[in-house]
Amino acid sequence: MLVDSHCHLDFTDFEAERDAIVDRARAAGVGTMVTISTRVRQFDRLRAIVTAYDDVWCSIGTHPHQAGEEANVTLDEILRIAEEPKVVAIGEAGLDYFYDKAPRDLQAEGFRTHIAAARITGLPLVIHARDADEDVATILREESEKAAFPFILHCFSSGPELARVGVELGGYVSFSGILTFKKSEALREIAVDVPRDRLLVETDSPFLAPLPHRGKRNEPSFVVNTARVLAGVQGVSPEEMADTTTDNFFRLFAKCRRPADAA
């Protein structure tokens, strides 16, 4: 069994064939999927999806791209939605200085609000970090000094220092299809050093399809390809990596029920 810890099944890319996409994931051995929130105010769409599929769960949060659009989302609002039975994570939230689609001060404010939600609920915070390693690390250190909170550095493509800080503070590192790209040797070198009990895999679909599907629309079934490359990087079999990342997922996403046949 594998878990796709981060996909976006509510995106329009999947709307016309969502049932088929979920079926293909199951056929590939993906027993659990988490569809990640990018807008708190569009949670109704996520609720409808996770209600339709027993093996699909979701998060609640505001992506840094939407930090300006949802600047008035409160901690209480996030906490209220986080009580829903199939909400198993907070986010995604964080900092994105590559696109800079929202003012950086609002991104940081939203990031800290989501950290507070993760700390209060005990649900893992899904962190988006792009071209903002130093500021993400600073906020993680500052907030961890207040009190610990669970988190994932999702779709990791940052430098080795952020990976080190994340692991040091108790976080997990999740690798996407980027790990499989031919020019991602530096990223694979970082993955070698991530402790095995802190590894996760994801697709971030519909984006970033792994080899040999690069250039196509990504989907949860393709997480198998990323897990296979991660296994090679870590020097273990694909079966062992599947077991490891699945165990890590259910330890971190403690609210998520493990399928009975994979227990």
SULPEMO-V330669 format. One line per field, one symbol per residue. phi: phi as a letter, one per 30 degrees, with the letter a starting at -180 (. if undefined). Layout:
phi = ???
This chain:
phi = .bbcdabbddddecedbdeddddddeddjdcbbcccdcbedcdeddedddddbdccbacblcdedcdddcdcdceddddddddddcdcacjdblbbcdchdbedddedddeddddedddddiddcdccbbhbedddddddddddddadadabddhdbddddddddededjdcbcccdeedddcceddddddecdeddccbbachddcheddccejcddaedddeddddddedddibdeddddddddddedddddddddeedcd
